[in-house]
């Protein structure tokens, strides 16, 4: 079993920093909304993006599907009262020469074996597609 640990520090009026491994992640902890730093909901979506992109790489190696790059765009829909992430939609674009059958299998594995994907799918609806883009 793996265990993860981060430390986060917040100071008024709402600047905050999380430390994971040897990296710092600055984020918005104001009562309003900062125009520069990501807020907690955006960090949640970024965690999902990181999980999916990590598994793009992992299952590219396992399934022996080469690719030149991947980009994911994620949209989260928040319920207001009570506040929670109601739905998450994504588009995963991968530059590869793989056929559609391989891409579908790759996508299934990316979702099935992701820590963050599995955690979030227990809490809200996640809908998304993985598409092939030009491999140039």
N, C-alpha and C positions, 0 to 999 in steps of 0.2 A: 504494500500500500504506500502510495506517495503522500507526502505532506507538504503543504505550501505555507509560506509565512511572509507577510509584508508588514511594514510599519508605516503609519501615516500620521502626519502632524498638521494641525490646522491652527491658524492664528487669525484673530480678528483683523479686518472685517470679513475674512473668508478666503484667504489664500491658503492653499494646502499642498502638501507634497507627500507622495507615497514612495517608499523605498522598497524595491524588489531586487534581490541579488545585489548588484553594485550599480543599479540604475535608479535615477529619480524620475518620477512622473508628477508633473505639476498639474493641479486640477482646480476647478472652481468649487469652492465650498461656501459661497456667499448665499445670503437668503434670497437674492434675486437671480440674475443671469449675467455672467461675464461674457463679453464679446470675443475674448481671446482664448481663454482656457476651456478645455472640455469639462462638461458637468458630469455628475455621476451616471446619468442615463447614457450619455455619449461614451463614457468609459466602458459601460456594460456592452454597448454595441461594438466598441473597439476590441473588447475581449473576445466577442464572438468572431469578429473578423480575424483576429490573431489565431484563434483556434482553427478556423476553417483554412486559412492560408498555411498554417503549420501542417495540417493534414493533406493539403494539396501536395506539398513537398513529400511528406511521408508516404502517401499512397502512390505518388508518381514513381518512387523508388521500388515499393513493394510490387506494384502491378506492372512495372517496367514500361511506363508511359512517359516519354520525354515531353517537356514543355519548356517554353522560353520565358514565360512570365504569367502572372495572374493578377487580376484586380477584382476586388469585391466592393460593391456599393450596398449599404444597408440602410433601411428606413425603419425606425421604430415608432409605433403608434401607442401613445400613452393615454390611459384612462385618467380622468381628472379626479374623481372622488369616489372611492379612495384611489390615490395615485398608484398605478402599477403599469408595467409594460403589457399591453393587451395583445399586440401582434407585432411580429418582426418579419419584414420582407427583405430579400436580398437578391442580387444578381451577381453571380460569380462568372467572370470572363477569363478564359484560359487560352493562351496562345499555344496551340498544339496541332499536330497532324493526326491525332487519334480519331478513330471513327466514332459514330454516335453511340454504339453499344458499349465501347470502352469508356466513353465519357460518363454514361449513365451508371456503370459499375463503379467508376472512380468516385462519382458524386455520392452514391449510396455509402461507400466506405468512409468518405470524409465525414458524413453526418453520423453514421453509426458508431464510430469510434472516437468521437470528440468529447472531451470532458465538458467543455462549456456548452457545446451543442446539446448534449444529453441533459445537462442541468437545466438549461433554458427551455428545452422542449417539455419538461415536466411542469413548467410554470406558465408558459404562454404558447400561442400558436406561432410557429415559424414556417414561412413559405419562401421557397426560393428556387432558382434555376441555375444550372451550370451550363454555360454555352461556350462553344469553340469560336475563337476569333482567329484572324489571319496569323499564321506562324511565320512572320517575316522579321 
